[in-house]
Amino acid sequence: MEGYCVKCKAKKEISDAKEVTMKNGRKALKGKCPTCGTGMYRILGKK
């Protein structure tokens, strides 16, 4: 899945992606940017 890297300022494919649940119960995808290694985060829909 794609996410936005703030450091590279571009949309990229999230590497090492893991689905996590936030405190409010919503799901999110957490991983790293394949280029610079910065942490990336994408909030998913209510499921």
LINTA-V107902 format. One record per pair of residues at least 12 apart in sequence whose C-alpha atoms are under 7 Angstrom apart, sorted by the first residue. I is the first residue (numbers start at 0). J is the second residue. D is the distance in whole Angstrom. If there is no record, write none. Layout:
I:J:D + I:J:D
This chain:
0:12:6 + 0:13:6 + 1:13:6 + 2:39:7 + 2:40:7 + 2:41:6 + 4:32:7 + 4:39:6 + 13:30:6 + 13:31:6 + 13:32:6 + 13:33:7 + 13:39:7 + 14:30:6 + 14:31:5 + 14:32:6 + 14:33:6 + 15:30:5 + 15:31:6 + 16:28:6 + 16:29:5 + 16:30:4 + 17:29:5 + 17:30:6 + 25:45:6 + 26:42:6 + 26:43:5 + 26:44:7 + 26:45:7 + 27:41:6 + 27:42:4 + 27:43:5 + 28:40:6 + 28:41:5 + 28:42:6 + 29:41:7
